[in-house]
Amino acid sequence: MKQYFYVKTLIVLLSSVFVMTSCKKYTCECTAYNLYTPESSGYTTFTVKGSKAKRKQLCTDKSTQADNDGNYTTCVIK
């Protein structure tokens, strides 16, 4: 009976750890730049969650190329 209790407790504990780590949120920070000025012109943050590849893609998809005025944005996971 004690062995059954320990196995059940271990399963619950491992399941809890798995659920907590899979739902962990990460911060994506986007910084705006201009090609003609050296300093950044602002930044914003938002949260992303999911697998490592998915959260990286969600964050980097927000990055932009330089437009006609030289404005662009880079986003990275912090």
Secondary structure by P-SEA (a helix, b strand, c coil): caaaaaaaaaaaaaaaaaaaaaabbbbbbbbbbbccccccccbbbbbbbccaaaaaaaaaaacccccccccccccccc
